Amino acid sequence: MNPIEIRNLVKSYGHLIAVNNLSFDVREGEIYGLLGPNGAGKTTTLKVLMGLLDPDSGTVNVFGISSVSDPIEVKKRVGYVPEEQLLYNSLTSREILEFVASIRGLDYFHAKNRVTEMARALDFTSHYNKPIVTLSQGNKQKAMLLIAMLHAPDLLILDEPFSGLDVRTTRIMKDVIRIHTEKGGSVLLSTHIMEMAEGLCDRVGIIDEGVLVAEGTLEELRDQAESEGATLENVFLKLTGEEEEVREGVDALREALDN
């Protein structure tokens, strides 16, 4: 049983089909990157996985548990960092974490010790008692990660976790993700930063207009794109049919600057 198994997922908003017959797995101990252009259906897929949206059809299971019929049980097994930083600005990180610990029914002493250790690892200790509203983008992202990992989940689902982060915070986030999988956990992350996915992910799924157009390791994707030695960025552009469009745009820009 894989941590994530999605089969023939369809989700639409009115007449717009956001996810179209999507199927993929995330394996134990794996970092799986879900890549695609803006509006490709990445965030919708993650929200269906978390039980935040109901699919039109298809099956979505997390550790064999249906996200549709038992979303509460799914949330017990998953740490989720959404793209939007959904935090109570008037509270401190400590207050939010204590609140989340109580909702999850965690032992306060154990939860406090775990949070203290994680805050130290994330270089967040000095911000622990500051109101959320005063924190930088990067420190808010750290707070979100602390909340997601509070209950020691087996699976992390991260939606654009590197957006707006500086170099130092990005490195910390990458290390946290790697350590999580080294300890047997799994990670599903969506990102549009190709270099990040190339250096971090074990396998990648590329979706475009809600359809999975390619999946595999970087080497397997290179084979599918017939692009030996290419970067993930170039492979992505070729597999999504955007390579020629980008080339034409660059040529037009060069011509405009020459005039």
Secondary structure, DSSP 4 states (H G I P E B T S, - for coil): --SEEEEEEEEEETTEEEEEEEEEEE-TT-EEEEE-STTSSHHHHHHHHTTSS--SEEEEEETTEETTT-HHHHHHHEEEE-SS----TTSBHHHHHHHHHHHTT--HHHHHHHHHHHHHHTT-GGGTTSBGGGS-HHHHHHHHHHHHHTT--SEEEEESTTTT--HHHHHHHHHHHHHHHHTT-EEEEEES-HHHHHHH-SEEEEEETTEEEEEE-HHHHHHHHT-TT--HHHHHHHHTT-HHHHHHHHHHHHHHHH-
